[in-house]
């Protein structure tokens, strides 16, 4: 039974560390996307800038000289939105992993405590 408790503590610690790493990576990814935004576009107006460019792409004829510029910029802003959403999901997953790791570790310590109470 002691082996199960130690295994649970080690598994919980590994899950906790994995969650911390996910959270750190998500923070770095979000910062990378923010730093790649060009000056007229900020994090606050990313969605509205995308919608404005989407409207321009729909209204502009494909034979128009500026169509490919609008299309490329709209694609870039869409990828930035997708990357921010992915970073948010990874951050949430990291937080959940941290909570699960804490729970597993707590159960391992509870088993150890129960074992030590039974001995004495």
Secondary structure, 3 states (H helix, E strand, C coil): CHHHHHHHHHHHHHHHHHHHHHHHHHHHHHHHHHHHCCCCCCCCCHHHHHHHHHHHHHHCCCCCCCHHHHHHHHHHHHHHHHHHHHHHHHHHHHHHHHHHHHHHHHHHHHHHHHHHHHHC
